[in-house]
Amino acid sequence: MPFYRRAWGESRGDEHNDWGSAVYYCWVHEGVLEQQVERYETGVLLAYDRHHREDQYGRMASEPLDADEWAPFEVDLDTFQRETQGQPFNRNG
C-alpha cells in the first residue's frame, strides 16, 4: 500500500484562495485511491475517502494515480499518519 506526499504550488483559484497552496497526501490500495488529504499553508486540512468523496470544498480524485508519475513522492506510513493528523475542516459536524 503506497502512501504519497506531493506539494501543489498553486492556490485553489476559488473563494478559498486565501488558504494558499497545498500538500496532497494520498493512500493507494491495489491501484485505487483510498484516502486523499489536503493540508493548506494556513493549516486548513481537508480529507476525502470512499465514504466522503466530495463536499462544498472539493473532491477526491476520481482517476487512478499513475504509479510511475507518483513514485518519487512515496512516503512511509508513519510520515503519512503524522503529517495528516488533525481534525479536517470539511468534517466538522
PETAHU-V495131 format. One record per backbone hydrogen bond with DSSP energy under -0.5 kcal/mol. NH is the residue of the N-H (numbers start at 1). CO is the residue of the C=O. If there is no record, write none. Layout:
# PETAHU-V495131
nh->{NH/NH}
co->{CO/CO}
This chain:
# PETAHU-V495131
nh->{3/4/5/6/8/9/17/19/20/22/23/24/25/26/27/28/28/29/32/34/34/35/36/37/38/39/40/40/41/42/43/46/48/49/50/52/55/58/60/67/70/71/73/74/75/80/81/82/83/84/85/88/89/90/91/92/93}
co->{75/26/73/24/22/7/14/16/17/8/39/6/37/4/35/2/26/32/29/27/32/27/48/25/46/23/38/44/21/19/40/38/36/52/34/49/58/55/53/65/66/67/70/71/3/76/77/78/79/80/82/86/45/45/88/89/91}
